[in-house]
């Protein structure tokens, strides 16, 4: 009887000491953060935020992403492999549709938090969505660009890449908001920059060549929806001696964008908070592992930077999280 009771007590203790993923709570929880890529400073800031949360919570955090930001197959393989080694996954999907099946499969066994870019039809199985309100970011950019061109004229949009939900939402938000200005016409919104800086610059150069008129452009304003497309457009405008001759609002942060804002070559850029995104992504995943209630959507914020507010303390602090 004593041995049977002792066995039952031991078994109960072991069961109580395990979480849903099967890891003993006496051990260290493991969380894998899988971004779209690892080279851009944006992702390095996400990593820093994720590490901060992991250190605070005494969690082992693995940060690993595909080599190229259009390699869907590699990201799918990473999700599968990291799910075998970790208690939860925090993922920025490269493609809103292509990553859906693998995430649904993994989420049946352990929590998956989606960050930065949404996943199609995933409300029923992901733990949470931690990201910028991308549509609102696009609306912020549209208002800024409309104001900079005096509420009238023509504008062009250089998109990022097909299938990237976050940038598609920014572009949709921009186009929806710009419709509220009856004297502004969208002259071009069908071009995709591509996932590398060189591709973006080539596409931007082709676009502004097509929009050339006299010594300038047939449009008064340009919007780009992420770091790559913004960088490519800036370099293309500089290469054609058009920087500062057209109003330009971009998205994300880069040292060249700050320089361009100071020189009047850009009128604004909408900044996300990647440090906070990584931090809240890991915190949300760990909370879910511990059985705590988590919000379905966690907004990490979007802020417009302009030549006028670059020296503000809060803006400076935000910029420093994204520029080494």
Legacy VTK file of the C-alpha trace (Angstrom):
# vtk DataFile Version 3.0
C-alpha trace
ASCII
DATASET POLYDATA
POINTS 324 float
0.000 0.000 0.000
2.771 2.394 0.917
4.636 1.768 -2.354
1.416 2.208 -4.359
0.632 5.488 -2.588
4.184 6.673 -3.081
4.001 5.850 -6.813
0.704 7.729 -7.156
2.116 10.744 -5.340
5.236 10.744 -7.501
3.188 10.448 -10.711
0.923 13.310 -9.639
3.920 15.473 -8.869
5.429 14.756 -12.274
2.176 15.560 -14.048
1.815 18.798 -12.092
5.356 19.723 -13.007
4.774 19.558 -16.768
3.234 22.144 -19.033
1.180 21.451 -22.140
4.228 21.145 -24.355
5.653 18.425 -22.165
8.528 20.444 -20.686
9.079 20.193 -16.959
8.391 23.496 -15.255
11.486 22.928 -13.152
13.437 23.203 -16.401
13.810 26.227 -18.615
11.056 26.970 -21.117
12.243 27.234 -24.718
10.877 29.711 -27.232
11.933 29.993 -30.878
11.589 33.379 -32.588
11.521 33.045 -36.387
11.613 36.393 -38.265
11.312 36.930 -42.013
15.061 37.454 -42.207
18.035 38.280 -40.031
20.121 40.852 -41.922
18.021 44.036 -41.665
18.489 46.164 -38.550
14.719 45.833 -37.999
15.131 42.116 -37.252
18.173 42.745 -35.096
16.025 45.080 -32.981
13.335 42.387 -32.771
16.025 39.992 -31.560
17.177 42.453 -28.897
13.617 42.822 -27.615
13.081 39.061 -27.612
16.323 38.553 -25.680
15.292 41.164 -23.122
12.020 39.342 -22.458
13.747 35.959 -22.352
16.283 37.230 -19.794
13.538 38.707 -17.608
11.513 35.505 -17.707
14.455 33.080 -17.492
13.507 31.529 -20.834
15.857 30.051 -23.418
15.263 31.953 -26.658
16.445 30.835 -30.105
16.421 33.454 -32.874
16.695 31.984 -36.369
15.351 33.052 -39.758
15.657 32.332 -43.479
18.662 33.654 -45.368
16.457 35.503 -47.867
13.160 37.238 -47.181
11.409 35.421 -50.013
12.448 31.871 -49.116
9.110 30.465 -48.014
10.291 26.841 -48.123
13.179 27.516 -45.769
10.922 29.329 -43.310
8.430 26.439 -43.370
11.282 24.016 -42.618
12.467 26.251 -39.774
9.007 26.237 -38.201
8.864 22.444 -38.380
12.351 21.951 -36.960
12.110 24.549 -34.205
8.722 23.185 -33.128
10.457 19.903 -32.293
12.973 21.662 -30.039
10.926 24.385 -28.356
7.821 24.874 -26.247
6.440 27.776 -28.297
7.028 29.485 -31.626
6.995 33.239 -32.295
6.792 33.705 -36.064
6.794 36.539 -38.608
5.424 34.700 -41.666
6.956 35.526 -45.023
3.692 34.711 -46.733
0.211 35.012 -45.251
-0.997 31.886 -47.063
2.079 29.701 -47.596
2.846 29.441 -43.855
-0.726 28.754 -42.770
-0.765 24.954 -42.960
2.467 24.411 -41.045
1.411 26.872 -38.343
-1.977 25.185 -37.986
-0.220 21.819 -37.631
2.240 23.068 -35.011
-0.363 25.052 -33.068
-2.308 21.859 -32.370
0.569 20.841 -30.086
2.046 24.086 -28.782
1.419 27.852 -28.840
2.305 29.873 -31.923
2.411 33.662 -31.626
2.393 35.501 -34.951
4.210 38.836 -35.059
4.908 41.635 -37.540
2.887 40.174 -40.427
-0.470 38.415 -40.195
-1.408 34.883 -41.223
-4.513 34.261 -43.333
-7.589 32.804 -41.616
-5.674 31.974 -38.452
-7.868 33.424 -35.691
-9.001 29.984 -34.619
-5.601 28.479 -33.930
-2.849 31.026 -33.236
-2.262 32.165 -29.658
-1.977 35.879 -30.459
-1.007 38.408 -33.135
1.634 40.907 -31.970
2.289 43.665 -34.489
2.023 47.195 -35.721
-1.468 48.185 -36.800
-0.260 48.186 -40.391
-3.385 49.658 -41.932
-3.188 52.528 -39.471
0.472 52.979 -40.387
-0.530 53.306 -44.035
-3.221 55.831 -43.117
-0.692 57.876 -41.144
1.609 57.933 -44.174
-1.216 58.983 -46.504
-2.177 61.926 -44.302
1.442 63.048 -44.077
1.992 62.819 -47.824
-1.307 64.562 -48.603
-0.380 67.410 -46.298
3.087 67.726 -47.817
1.681 68.177 -51.350
-1.013 70.596 -50.222
-3.913 68.180 -50.625
-3.778 68.041 -54.425
-1.766 66.457 -57.198
-0.667 62.957 -58.179
1.060 60.303 -56.100
2.751 56.972 -56.768
3.010 53.914 -54.509
5.929 51.482 -54.688
4.768 48.254 -53.069
7.048 45.690 -51.392
6.318 42.053 -52.306
3.274 39.955 -53.132
2.108 37.776 -50.242
3.645 39.952 -47.503
0.581 40.666 -45.370
2.103 43.472 -43.301
3.116 45.606 -46.280
-0.063 44.796 -48.192
-2.047 46.139 -45.230
0.056 49.324 -45.178
-0.524 49.818 -48.882
-4.265 49.206 -48.470
-4.391 51.631 -45.545
-2.573 54.262 -47.589
-4.823 53.865 -50.623
-8.003 53.899 -48.511
-6.950 57.083 -46.735
-5.729 58.908 -49.838
-9.209 58.446 -51.362
-10.452 60.914 -48.763
-8.562 63.650 -50.631
-10.627 64.256 -53.798
-7.944 66.374 -55.451
-5.267 63.678 -55.179
-4.950 61.046 -57.891
-2.999 57.781 -57.590
-0.954 57.626 -60.793
0.765 54.291 -60.100
0.283 51.570 -57.486
1.050 48.326 -59.284
4.844 48.066 -58.996
6.546 45.728 -56.480
10.014 46.666 -55.282
11.293 43.179 -54.459
12.954 41.814 -51.338
16.515 43.092 -51.778
17.844 46.635 -51.814
19.284 46.204 -55.313
15.978 44.897 -56.673
14.134 47.767 -55.020
16.489 50.358 -56.467
16.182 48.893 -59.964
12.376 48.812 -59.765
12.251 52.336 -58.334
14.548 53.608 -61.087
12.314 52.078 -63.732
9.243 53.580 -62.082
10.572 57.117 -61.880
11.891 56.845 -65.433
8.347 56.003 -66.536
7.002 58.922 -64.483
9.598 61.394 -65.785
8.242 64.677 -67.109
10.484 67.490 -68.210
13.165 67.919 -65.577
11.064 66.311 -62.869
8.253 63.833 -62.347
4.597 63.751 -63.307
3.747 62.971 -59.663
4.110 65.267 -56.664
4.335 62.548 -54.012
5.663 59.008 -53.462
4.899 56.408 -50.782
6.918 53.261 -50.066
5.789 50.608 -47.609
8.879 49.120 -45.932
12.594 49.581 -45.333
13.722 47.916 -48.551
11.360 49.769 -50.870
12.042 53.079 -49.109
15.814 52.626 -49.387
15.570 51.623 -53.044
13.398 54.619 -53.902
15.658 57.046 -52.057
18.732 55.798 -53.901
16.907 55.881 -57.230
15.796 59.481 -56.660
19.309 60.465 -55.683
20.703 58.702 -58.746
18.383 60.700 -61.005
19.025 64.000 -59.138
15.362 64.078 -58.126
15.740 63.723 -54.353
14.014 66.686 -52.716
12.126 67.550 -55.918
9.228 65.254 -55.071
7.563 64.746 -51.682
8.404 61.350 -50.258
7.054 59.423 -47.262
8.411 55.978 -46.457
8.155 53.267 -43.835
10.634 51.927 -41.265
13.991 53.255 -40.153
17.481 53.466 -41.589
20.401 55.849 -41.095
20.018 56.995 -44.714
16.375 57.911 -44.032
17.374 60.130 -41.109
19.953 61.828 -43.327
17.309 62.263 -46.051
14.826 63.780 -43.593
17.442 66.290 -42.443
18.211 67.211 -46.067
14.551 67.579 -47.047
14.720 64.573 -49.384
12.026 62.821 -47.339
9.059 64.373 -45.574
8.392 61.484 -43.231
8.733 57.816 -42.395
6.399 55.655 -40.310
8.353 53.815 -37.640
7.359 50.583 -36.003
8.713 49.487 -32.645
10.618 46.259 -33.382
12.217 46.139 -29.929
8.759 46.151 -28.361
7.520 43.670 -30.956
10.181 41.110 -30.044
9.727 41.766 -26.344
5.935 41.385 -26.356
6.096 38.428 -28.745
8.146 36.375 -26.293
6.208 37.610 -23.250
2.911 36.654 -24.887
4.187 33.183 -25.824
5.420 32.515 -22.283
2.160 33.768 -20.770
0.254 31.365 -23.003
2.541 28.494 -21.942
1.784 29.306 -18.317
-1.953 29.179 -18.926
-2.440 32.917 -18.542
-4.971 34.870 -20.592
-3.451 36.661 -23.581
-4.947 39.236 -25.923
-5.861 38.060 -29.424
-4.217 41.166 -30.904
-1.390 43.183 -29.333
-0.693 46.544 -31.018
2.977 47.520 -30.755
2.513 51.050 -32.132
3.339 53.179 -35.205
4.964 56.629 -35.118
5.538 59.188 -37.882
8.964 60.804 -37.832
9.488 64.075 -39.696
12.225 66.682 -40.027
10.385 68.663 -37.350
10.318 66.008 -34.625
13.651 64.222 -35.068
15.090 65.849 -31.951
12.159 64.968 -29.686
13.302 62.733 -26.846
10.766 59.972 -27.518
11.498 59.962 -31.243
15.248 59.891 -30.645
14.846 56.951 -28.259
12.742 55.055 -30.807
15.249 55.730 -33.598
18.112 54.455 -31.445
16.424 51.052 -31.160
16.640 50.724 -34.956
19.935 52.301 -35.967
23.215 50.818 -34.674
LINES 1 325
324 0 1 2 3 4 5 6 7 8 9 10 11 12 13 14 15 16 17 18 19 20 21 22 23 24 25 26 27 28 29 30 31 32 33 34 35 36 37 38 39 40 41 42 43 44 45 46 47 48 49 50 51 52 53 54 55 56 57 58 59 60 61 62 63 64 65 66 67 68 69 70 71 72 73 74 75 76 77 78 79 80 81 82 83 84 85 86 87 88 89 90 91 92 93 94 95 96 97 98 99 100 101 102 103 104 105 106 107 108 109 110 111 112 113 114 115 116 117 118 119 120 121 122 123 124 125 126 127 128 129 130 131 132 133 134 135 136 137 138 139 140 141 142 143 144 145 146 147 148 149 150 151 152 153 154 155 156 157 158 159 160 161 162 163 164 165 166 167 168 169 170 171 172 173 174 175 176 177 178 179 180 181 182 183 184 185 186 187 188 189 190 191 192 193 194 195 196 197 198 199 200 201 202 203 204 205 206 207 208 209 210 211 212 213 214 215 216 217 218 219 220 221 222 223 224 225 226 227 228 229 230 231 232 233 234 235 236 237 238 239 240 241 242 243 244 245 246 247 248 249 250 251 252 253 254 255 256 257 258 259 260 261 262 263 264 265 266 267 268 269 270 271 272 273 274 275 276 277 278 279 280 281 282 283 284 285 286 287 288 289 290 291 292 293 294 295 296 297 298 299 300 301 302 303 304 305 306 307 308 309 310 311 312 313 314 315 316 317 318 319 320 321 322 323
